[in-house]
Amino acid sequence: MEHLTTAFDEKYISEITLNILDEKFEIVIKLINGYINYLDKSKATKK
């Protein structure tokens, strides 16, 4: 997210683009964390 904020500050992207990408960033983080939790649970049940 820091890169997006910097791009906005330097006027490479608009505020609208920043907001859209921030929403997508949050979705991706949730998906990755969910996958990591799935892998952790899967690993724990195989022991």
PDB file of N, H, CA, C and O in Angstrom:
ATOM      1  N   MET A   1       0.814  -1.183   0.000  1.00  0.00           N
ATOM      2  CA  MET A   1       0.000   0.000   0.000  1.00  0.00           C
ATOM      3  C   MET A   1       0.864   1.256   0.000  1.00  0.00           C
ATOM      4  O   MET A   1       0.452   2.293  -0.519  1.00  0.00           O
ATOM      5  N   GLU A   2       2.043   1.167   0.572  1.00  0.00           N
ATOM      6  H   GLU A   2       2.378   0.324   0.993  1.00  0.00           H
ATOM      7  CA  GLU A   2       2.932   2.338   0.600  1.00  0.00           C
ATOM      8  C   GLU A   2       3.261   2.827  -0.800  1.00  0.00           C
ATOM      9  O   GLU A   2       3.355   4.030  -1.040  1.00  0.00           O
ATOM     10  N   HIS A   3       3.437   1.891  -1.720  1.00  0.00           N
ATOM     11  H   HIS A   3       3.361   0.913  -1.525  1.00  0.00           H
ATOM     12  CA  HIS A   3       3.763   2.284  -3.085  1.00  0.00           C
ATOM     13  C   HIS A   3       2.607   3.054  -3.722  1.00  0.00           C
ATOM     14  O   HIS A   3       2.816   4.014  -4.464  1.00  0.00           O
ATOM     15  N   LEU A   4       1.401   2.619  -3.422  1.00  0.00           N
ATOM     16  H   LEU A   4       1.231   1.839  -2.820  1.00  0.00           H
ATOM     17  CA  LEU A   4       0.234   3.320  -3.971  1.00  0.00           C
ATOM     18  C   LEU A   4       0.113   4.723  -3.393  1.00  0.00           C
ATOM     19  O   LEU A   4      -0.204   5.673  -4.110  1.00  0.00           O
ATOM     20  N   THR A   5       0.362   4.846  -2.110  1.00  0.00           N
ATOM     21  H   THR A   5       0.619   4.075  -1.528  1.00  0.00           H
ATOM     22  CA  THR A   5       0.302   6.159  -1.469  1.00  0.00           C
ATOM     23  C   THR A   5       1.364   7.082  -2.048  1.00  0.00           C
ATOM     24  O   THR A   5       1.105   8.260  -2.292  1.00  0.00           O
ATOM     25  N   THR A   6       2.550   6.550  -2.264  1.00  0.00           N
ATOM     26  H   THR A   6       2.761   5.593  -2.066  1.00  0.00           H
ATOM     27  CA  THR A   6       3.613   7.347  -2.864  1.00  0.00           C
ATOM     28  C   THR A   6       3.239   7.764  -4.284  1.00  0.00           C
ATOM     29  O   THR A   6       3.460   8.909  -4.679  1.00  0.00           O
ATOM     30  N   ALA A   7       2.676   6.840  -5.045  1.00  0.00           N
ATOM     31  H   ALA A   7       2.496   5.909  -4.724  1.00  0.00           H
ATOM     32  CA  ALA A   7       2.259   7.169  -6.415  1.00  0.00           C
ATOM     33  C   ALA A   7       1.214   8.276  -6.408  1.00  0.00           C
ATOM     34  O   ALA A   7       1.240   9.164  -7.261  1.00  0.00           O
ATOM     35  N   PHE A   8       0.304   8.225  -5.455  1.00  0.00           N
ATOM     36  H   PHE A   8       0.283   7.504  -4.763  1.00  0.00           H
ATOM     37  CA  PHE A   8      -0.700   9.281  -5.330  1.00  0.00           C
ATOM     38  C   PHE A   8      -0.054  10.599  -4.929  1.00  0.00           C
ATOM     39  O   PHE A   8      -0.351  11.641  -5.512  1.00  0.00           O
ATOM     40  N   ASP A   9       0.819  10.556  -3.946  1.00  0.00           N
ATOM     41  H   ASP A   9       1.060   9.709  -3.472  1.00  0.00           H
ATOM     42  CA  ASP A   9       1.497  11.775  -3.484  1.00  0.00           C
ATOM     43  C   ASP A   9       2.296  12.444  -4.602  1.00  0.00           C
ATOM     44  O   ASP A   9       2.374  13.670  -4.689  1.00  0.00           O
ATOM     45  N   GLU A  10       2.885  11.603  -5.453  1.00  0.00           N
ATOM     46  H   GLU A  10       2.821  10.608  -5.383  1.00  0.00           H
ATOM     47  CA  GLU A  10       3.682  12.133  -6.568  1.00  0.00           C
ATOM     48  C   GLU A  10       2.829  12.439  -7.798  1.00  0.00           C
ATOM     49  O   GLU A  10       3.344  12.805  -8.854  1.00  0.00           O
ATOM     50  N   LYS A  11       1.511  12.279  -7.639  1.00  0.00           N
ATOM     51  H   LYS A  11       1.093  11.981  -6.781  1.00  0.00           H
ATOM     52  CA  LYS A  11       0.533  12.579  -8.688  1.00  0.00           C
ATOM     53  C   LYS A  11       0.639  11.682  -9.922  1.00  0.00           C
ATOM     54  O   LYS A  11       0.331  12.101 -11.037  1.00  0.00           O
ATOM     55  N   TYR A  12       1.082  10.429  -9.700  1.00  0.00           N
ATOM     56  H   TYR A  12       1.332  10.088  -8.794  1.00  0.00           H
ATOM     57  CA  TYR A  12       1.093   9.453 -10.786  1.00  0.00           C
ATOM     58  C   TYR A  12      -0.277   8.814 -10.962  1.00  0.00           C
ATOM     59  O   TYR A  12      -0.635   8.391 -12.061  1.00  0.00           O
ATOM     60  N   ILE A  13      -1.043   8.744  -9.875  1.00  0.00           N
ATOM     61  H   ILE A  13      -0.753   9.087  -8.981  1.00  0.00           H
ATOM     62  CA  ILE A  13      -2.394   8.189  -9.928  1.00  0.00           C
ATOM     63  C   ILE A  13      -3.352   9.152  -9.242  1.00  0.00           C
ATOM     64  O   ILE A  13      -2.952   9.952  -8.395  1.00  0.00           O
ATOM     65  N   SER A  14      -4.620   9.063  -9.620  1.00  0.00           N
ATOM     66  H   SER A  14      -4.944   8.414 -10.308  1.00  0.00           H
ATOM     67  CA  SER A  14      -5.636   9.937  -9.028  1.00  0.00           C
ATOM     68  C   SER A  14      -6.136   9.348  -7.708  1.00  0.00           C
ATOM     69  O   SER A  14      -5.844   8.201  -7.371  1.00  0.00           O
ATOM     70  N   GLU A  15      -6.886  10.149  -6.980  1.00  0.00           N
ATOM     71  H   GLU A  15      -7.124  11.081  -7.254  1.00  0.00           H
ATOM     72  CA  GLU A  15      -7.466   9.677  -5.719  1.00  0.00           C
ATOM     73  C   GLU A  15      -8.461   8.555  -5.975  1.00  0.00           C
ATOM     74  O   GLU A  15      -8.563   7.621  -5.179  1.00  0.00           O
ATOM     75  N   ILE A  16      -9.188   8.639  -7.071  1.00  0.00           N
ATOM     76  H   ILE A  16      -9.105   9.398  -7.718  1.00  0.00           H
ATOM     77  CA  ILE A  16     -10.147   7.585  -7.415  1.00  0.00           C
ATOM     78  C   ILE A  16      -9.410   6.265  -7.638  1.00  0.00           C
ATOM     79  O   ILE A  16      -9.823   5.222  -7.131  1.00  0.00           O
ATOM     80  N   THR A  17      -8.324   6.319  -8.394  1.00  0.00           N
ATOM     81  H   THR A  17      -7.989   7.166  -8.805  1.00  0.00           H
ATOM     82  CA  THR A  17      -7.523   5.120  -8.647  1.00  0.00           C
ATOM     83  C   THR A  17      -6.942   4.580  -7.347  1.00  0.00           C
ATOM     84  O   THR A  17      -6.931   3.369  -7.125  1.00  0.00           O
ATOM     85  N   LEU A  18      -6.464   5.464  -6.500  1.00  0.00           N
ATOM     86  H   LEU A  18      -6.473   6.447  -6.681  1.00  0.00           H
ATOM     87  CA  LEU A  18      -5.924   5.054  -5.204  1.00  0.00           C
ATOM     88  C   LEU A  18      -6.983   4.307  -4.392  1.00  0.00           C
ATOM     89  O   LEU A  18      -6.700   3.257  -3.816  1.00  0.00           O
ATOM     90  N   ASN A  19      -8.188   4.844  -4.349  1.00  0.00           N
ATOM     91  H   ASN A  19      -8.418   5.697  -4.817  1.00  0.00           H
ATOM     92  CA  ASN A  19      -9.263   4.205  -3.582  1.00  0.00           C
ATOM     93  C   ASN A  19      -9.642   2.846  -4.160  1.00  0.00           C
ATOM     94  O   ASN A  19      -9.858   1.890  -3.415  1.00  0.00           O
ATOM     95  N   ILE A  20      -9.723   2.758  -5.491  1.00  0.00           N
ATOM     96  H   ILE A  20      -9.548   3.535  -6.096  1.00  0.00           H
ATOM     97  CA  ILE A  20     -10.056   1.476  -6.122  1.00  0.00           C
ATOM     98  C   ILE A  20      -8.980   0.432  -5.822  1.00  0.00           C
ATOM     99  O   ILE A  20      -9.289  -0.703  -5.458  1.00  0.00           O
ATOM    100  N   LEU A  21      -7.729   0.822  -5.976  1.00  0.00           N
ATOM    101  H   LEU A  21      -7.478   1.744  -6.272  1.00  0.00           H
ATOM    102  CA  LEU A  21      -6.633  -0.115  -5.727  1.00  0.00           C
ATOM    103  C   LEU A  21      -6.528  -0.487  -4.254  1.00  0.00           C
ATOM    104  O   LEU A  21      -6.158  -1.614  -3.925  1.00  0.00           O
ATOM    105  N   ASP A  22      -6.851   0.444  -3.370  1.00  0.00           N
ATOM    106  H   ASP A  22      -7.152   1.360  -3.637  1.00  0.00           H
ATOM    107  CA  ASP A  22      -6.844   0.149  -1.937  1.00  0.00           C
ATOM    108  C   ASP A  22      -7.887  -0.918  -1.613  1.00  0.00           C
ATOM    109  O   ASP A  22      -7.619  -1.832  -0.832  1.00  0.00           O
ATOM    110  N   GLU A  23      -9.065  -0.808  -2.204  1.00  0.00           N
ATOM    111  H   GLU A  23      -9.283  -0.066  -2.838  1.00  0.00           H
ATOM    112  CA  GLU A  23     -10.110  -1.815  -1.983  1.00  0.00           C
ATOM    113  C   GLU A  23      -9.652  -3.181  -2.491  1.00  0.00           C
ATOM    114  O   GLU A  23      -9.852  -4.196  -1.823  1.00  0.00           O
ATOM    115  N   LYS A  24      -9.039  -3.203  -3.667  1.00  0.00           N
ATOM    116  H   LYS A  24      -8.876  -2.378  -4.209  1.00  0.00           H
ATOM    117  CA  LYS A  24      -8.553  -4.464  -4.219  1.00  0.00           C
ATOM    118  C   LYS A  24      -7.423  -5.035  -3.371  1.00  0.00           C
ATOM    119  O   LYS A  24      -7.333  -6.247  -3.179  1.00  0.00           O
ATOM    120  N   PHE A  25      -6.570  -4.163  -2.871  1.00  0.00           N
ATOM    121  H   PHE A  25      -6.643  -3.178  -3.027  1.00  0.00           H
ATOM    122  CA  PHE A  25      -5.475  -4.571  -1.996  1.00  0.00           C
ATOM    123  C   PHE A  25      -6.017  -5.277  -0.752  1.00  0.00           C
ATOM    124  O   PHE A  25      -5.501  -6.320  -0.349  1.00  0.00           O
ATOM    125  N   GLU A  26      -7.054  -4.705  -0.151  1.00  0.00           N
ATOM    126  H   GLU A  26      -7.473  -3.858  -0.479  1.00  0.00           H
ATOM    127  CA  GLU A  26      -7.653  -5.314   1.040  1.00  0.00           C
ATOM    128  C   GLU A  26      -8.223  -6.696   0.733  1.00  0.00           C
ATOM    129  O   GLU A  26      -8.091  -7.616   1.540  1.00  0.00           O
ATOM    130  N   ILE A  27      -8.854  -6.844  -0.429  1.00  0.00           N
ATOM    131  H   ILE A  27      -8.961  -6.097  -1.084  1.00  0.00           H
ATOM    132  CA  ILE A  27      -9.407  -8.141  -0.820  1.00  0.00           C
ATOM    133  C   ILE A  27      -8.302  -9.171  -0.983  1.00  0.00           C
ATOM    134  O   ILE A  27      -8.432 -10.302  -0.514  1.00  0.00           O
ATOM    135  N   VAL A  28      -7.228  -8.793  -1.635  1.00  0.00           N
ATOM    136  H   VAL A  28      -7.123  -7.875  -2.015  1.00  0.00           H
ATOM    137  CA  VAL A  28      -6.110  -9.705  -1.864  1.00  0.00           C
ATOM    138  C   VAL A  28      -5.480 -10.128  -0.536  1.00  0.00           C
ATOM    139  O   VAL A  28      -5.160 -11.301  -0.346  1.00  0.00           O
ATOM    140  N   ILE A  29      -5.305  -9.179   0.377  1.00  0.00           N
ATOM    141  H   ILE A  29      -5.565  -8.226   0.223  1.00  0.00           H
ATOM    142  CA  ILE A  29      -4.737  -9.507   1.688  1.00  0.00           C
ATOM    143  C   ILE A  29      -5.627 -10.513   2.420  1.00  0.00           C
ATOM    144  O   ILE A  29      -5.119 -11.460   3.021  1.00  0.00           O
ATOM    145  N   LYS A  30      -6.933 -10.323   2.377  1.00  0.00           N
ATOM    146  H   LYS A  30      -7.346  -9.554   1.888  1.00  0.00           H
ATOM    147  CA  LYS A  30      -7.861 -11.259   3.034  1.00  0.00           C
ATOM    148  C   LYS A  30      -7.778 -12.642   2.398  1.00  0.00           C
ATOM    149  O   LYS A  30      -7.793 -13.651   3.102  1.00  0.00           O
ATOM    150  N   LEU A  31      -7.690 -12.693   1.071  1.00  0.00           N
ATOM    151  H   LEU A  31      -7.678 -11.873   0.499  1.00  0.00           H
ATOM    152  CA  LEU A  31      -7.585 -13.983   0.383  1.00  0.00           C
ATOM    153  C   LEU A  31      -6.287 -14.695   0.752  1.00  0.00           C
ATOM    154  O   LEU A  31      -6.291 -15.896   1.020  1.00  0.00           O
ATOM    155  N   ILE A  32      -5.194 -13.968   0.766  1.00  0.00           N
ATOM    156  H   ILE A  32      -5.191 -12.992   0.548  1.00  0.00           H
ATOM    157  CA  ILE A  32      -3.903 -14.573   1.116  1.00  0.00           C
ATOM    158  C   ILE A  32      -3.912 -15.074   2.550  1.00  0.00           C
ATOM    159  O   ILE A  32      -3.449 -16.181   2.823  1.00  0.00           O
ATOM    160  N   ASN A  33      -4.434 -14.272   3.469  1.00  0.00           N
ATOM    161  H   ASN A  33      -4.811 -13.373   3.247  1.00  0.00           H
ATOM    162  CA  ASN A  33      -4.495 -14.702   4.869  1.00  0.00           C
ATOM    163  C   ASN A  33      -5.392 -15.921   5.034  1.00  0.00           C
ATOM    164  O   ASN A  33      -5.084 -16.817   5.819  1.00  0.00           O
ATOM    165  N   GLY A  34      -6.497 -15.960   4.300  1.00  0.00           N
ATOM    166  H   GLY A  34      -6.748 -15.232   3.661  1.00  0.00           H
ATOM    167  CA  GLY A  34      -7.374 -17.128   4.344  1.00  0.00           C
ATOM    168  C   GLY A  34      -6.668 -18.370   3.840  1.00  0.00           C
ATOM    169  O   GLY A  34      -6.815 -19.447   4.419  1.00  0.00           O
ATOM    170  N   TYR A  35      -5.911 -18.234   2.778  1.00  0.00           N
ATOM    171  H   TYR A  35      -5.792 -17.360   2.308  1.00  0.00           H
ATOM    172  CA  TYR A  35      -5.163 -19.372   2.225  1.00  0.00           C
ATOM    173  C   TYR A  35      -4.092 -19.845   3.200  1.00  0.00           C
ATOM    174  O   TYR A  35      -3.902 -21.049   3.372  1.00  0.00           O
ATOM    175  N   ILE A  36      -3.402 -18.925   3.830  1.00  0.00           N
ATOM    176  H   ILE A  36      -3.556 -17.947   3.690  1.00  0.00           H
ATOM    177  CA  ILE A  36      -2.388 -19.281   4.821  1.00  0.00           C
ATOM    178  C   ILE A  36      -3.036 -20.030   5.985  1.00  0.00           C
ATOM    179  O   ILE A  36      -2.502 -21.038   6.449  1.00  0.00           O
ATOM    180  N   ASN A  37      -4.181 -19.544   6.454  1.00  0.00           N
ATOM    181  H   ASN A  37      -4.614 -18.725   6.077  1.00  0.00           H
ATOM    182  CA  ASN A  37      -4.893 -20.238   7.542  1.00  0.00           C
ATOM    183  C   ASN A  37      -5.307 -21.640   7.113  1.00  0.00           C
ATOM    184  O   ASN A  37      -5.186 -22.587   7.890  1.00  0.00           O
ATOM    185  N   TYR A  38      -5.795 -21.778   5.880  1.00  0.00           N
ATOM    186  H   TYR A  38      -5.894 -21.008   5.249  1.00  0.00           H
ATOM    187  CA  TYR A  38      -6.166 -23.083   5.352  1.00  0.00           C
ATOM    188  C   TYR A  38      -4.958 -24.029   5.358  1.00  0.00           C
ATOM    189  O   TYR A  38      -5.064 -25.180   5.782  1.00  0.00           O
ATOM    190  N   LEU A  39      -3.825 -23.535   4.887  1.00  0.00           N
ATOM    191  H   LEU A  39      -3.740 -22.600   4.542  1.00  0.00           H
ATOM    192  CA  LEU A  39      -2.622 -24.368   4.845  1.00  0.00           C
ATOM    193  C   LEU A  39      -2.174 -24.767   6.256  1.00  0.00           C
ATOM    194  O   LEU A  39      -1.767 -25.905   6.484  1.00  0.00           O
ATOM    195  N   ASP A  40      -2.254 -23.818   7.199  1.00  0.00           N
ATOM    196  H   ASP A  40      -2.585 -22.893   7.013  1.00  0.00           H
ATOM    197  CA  ASP A  40      -1.885 -24.124   8.587  1.00  0.00           C
ATOM    198  C   ASP A  40      -2.795 -25.216   9.165  1.00  0.00           C
ATOM    199  O   ASP A  40      -2.313 -26.149   9.807  1.00  0.00           O
ATOM    200  N   LYS A  41      -4.086 -25.102   8.940  1.00  0.00           N
ATOM    201  H   LYS A  41      -4.477 -24.344   8.418  1.00  0.00           H
ATOM    202  CA  LYS A  41      -5.033 -26.093   9.451  1.00  0.00           C
ATOM    203  C   LYS A  41      -4.826 -27.438   8.776  1.00  0.00           C
ATOM    204  O   LYS A  41      -4.904 -28.484   9.419  1.00  0.00           O
ATOM    205  N   SER A  42      -4.564 -27.403   7.480  1.00  0.00           N
ATOM    206  H   SER A  42      -4.501 -26.553   6.957  1.00  0.00           H
ATOM    207  CA  SER A  42      -4.332 -28.623   6.743  1.00  0.00           C
ATOM    208  C   SER A  42      -3.087 -29.338   7.246  1.00  0.00           C
ATOM    209  O   SER A  42      -3.075 -30.561   7.385  1.00  0.00           O
ATOM    210  N   LYS A  43      -2.064 -28.583   7.512  1.00  0.00           N
ATOM    211  H   LYS A  43      -2.073 -27.589   7.400  1.00  0.00           H
ATOM    212  CA  LYS A  43      -0.804 -29.133   8.020  1.00  0.00           C
ATOM    213  C   LYS A  43      -1.011 -29.724   9.425  1.00  0.00           C
ATOM    214  O   LYS A  43      -0.446 -30.770   9.743  1.00  0.00           O
ATOM    215  N   ALA A  44      -1.807 -29.065  10.253  1.00  0.00           N
ATOM    216  H   ALA A  44      -2.265 -28.215   9.995  1.00  0.00           H
ATOM    217  CA  ALA A  44      -2.036 -29.512  11.622  1.00  0.00           C
ATOM    218  C   ALA A  44      -2.824 -30.839  11.635  1.00  0.00           C
ATOM    219  O   ALA A  44      -2.586 -31.682  12.500  1.00  0.00           O
ATOM    220  N   THR A  45      -3.739 -31.027  10.705  1.00  0.00           N
ATOM    221  H   THR A  45      -3.932 -30.342  10.002  1.00  0.00           H
ATOM    222  CA  THR A  45      -4.550 -32.250  10.703  1.00  0.00           C
ATOM    223  C   THR A  45      -3.779 -33.436  10.153  1.00  0.00           C
ATOM    224  O   THR A  45      -4.170 -34.579  10.389  1.00  0.00           O
ATOM    225  N   LYS A  46      -2.700 -33.200   9.430  1.00  0.00           N
ATOM    226  H   LYS A  46      -2.383 -32.271   9.238  1.00  0.00           H
ATOM    227  CA  LYS A  46      -1.909 -34.296   8.854  1.00  0.00           C
ATOM    228  C   LYS A  46      -0.935 -34.891   9.861  1.00  0.00           C
ATOM    229  O   LYS A  46      -0.353 -35.943   9.596  1.00  0.00           O
ATOM    230  N   LYS A  47      -0.747 -34.261  10.984  1.00  0.00           N
ATOM    231  H   LYS A  47      -1.220 -33.406  11.199  1.00  0.00           H
ATOM    232  CA  LYS A  47       0.206 -34.767  11.990  1.00  0.00           C
ATOM    233  C   LYS A  47      -0.319 -35.972  12.706  1.00  0.00           C
ATOM    234  O   LYS A  47       0.359 -36.515  13.579  1.00  0.00           O
TER     235      LYS A  47
END
